[in-house]
Amino acid sequence: MATEVVGTRKTLFWLALRTGVLTVLTLGFYRFWMRTRLRRWYWSAIRPGGHPLEYVGDPIEKLLGFLFAVVVLAFYIGIVNLILMFASFSLFQDNFAAYATSLVGVIPLWFYAQYRARRYVLARTRWRGLRFGLEPGAWGYAWRAMTHWAVTILSLGLLLPRMTFWLEKYKADRTFFGTARMAQGGTWTMLYPAMKPMFLALAVALAGGAAILSDNIAVGSGICIFSGFIGLYGLVYYRVDTLRRLTEAKTINGVGFTLSPNAFRVLMIYVLGSLLAAAAVFFPLVLLGILMLLIQSGDMLTDMGLEDMIAPIAGMGRYAIITASVMIYFTIFLLWSALTNVFITLPVIRHYFSSLTLSPASAANSIRQRPRDEFEEAEGFADALDVGASL
């Protein structure tokens, strides 16, 4: 059973731009509706076996969940941080310990929010009328993530595959499609081949360092810069290849998966997409810079020989220039958001899902519906902590 991705960039662009404008005009409140409409568009574009995914999330749920999370986090920030600040000054006559402890205290909440966001999205996703789901376990995921990150850091990154595998297994083994439970197979050592470009980057960097120590600074610096590019590709390759290996080791009710994304193509989508989006907002960005300099000091632009360019603008008046600056700023923001959807998000999703197949397709026919997960808090903590759960 192959997967196809439909939908045009033009439709997506105008949807992203229109909902972005409404978000700005409502001072951010419409973003819950914007996210819902974008998800519905993306989900309906992804069609395993010709059947589109459905997203049935409610923006009101998101708004209420966000307000609930803000209240909880306000209590944490207001009360807990006050206690930490008092203890820090009492014991150390300084506030550094309070800030450090507060930061560490937010980290488990960040992982907690990630899991909760995933659970909500799955609970509001359907395929062929059947709901997905994820068992409760956000705090279990949070302390496991903290432990694995600590082990990975102490091992200088050598145990990164171990963390990647076990955190994904924790989530996958608690994932349902209808009444069928997913299972993550394989072992964590199967992810080590995905680190080959990283090991190559390390070897090249060591060679560059050796050249620098041998007083061949120019050559050594060039080698180190080259190792940086290899390392950047290595990060992308690791993410893409581990996703492929983990996906192909998953099963659900006897259904297996195959996935064949290309890491270099994913990297090029991000690079070229970012360049295209940057080119589109370049001139508005330059104009915004000129307006900001004009607000601060028109004499500086005159000294730079730009008096002819700024003459029409300078006659507008200070408040008109400030208004124009605000409008151009939001224009840049809206264009960037819409164009990154068109040139990055959609192509990446199309590349991944177009290579996804499920087999045997008949094994999914015996799966039945699961009860609806009410999930009153929605993605509130993910929104409040900004954990990158936009889609």
TANOR-V503794 format. One line per field, one symbol per residue. ss: DSSP state (2 for helix, 1 for strand, 0 for the rest). psi: psi as a letter, one per 40 degrees, with the letter a starting at -180 (. if undefined). Layout:
ss=???
psi=???
This chain:
ss=0111100022222222222222222000002222222222222221110011111000222222222222222222222222222222222200022222222222222222222222222220111001111100022222222222222222000002222222222222001110011111000222222222222222222222222220002222222222222222222222222222222201110011110000222222222222222222022222222222222202222220002222222200022222222222222222222222222222222222220011102222220000000000000222222000000
psi=hihihaiidddddddddddddddddefededddddddddddddddhghfehiihhfihdddddddddddddddddddddddddddddddddefieddddddddddddddddddddddddddddehihfehiiihiifdddddddddddddddddefedfdddddddddddddeehihbehhihhaaideeeddeeddddddddddddddddddeegdddddddddddddddddddddddddddddddeeiihfehiiihgihddddddddddddddddddedddddddddddddddhddddddeffdddeddddedidddddddddddddddddddddddddecdddddddddeehihiidddedehiiiihhdgdebfdddddegeffd.
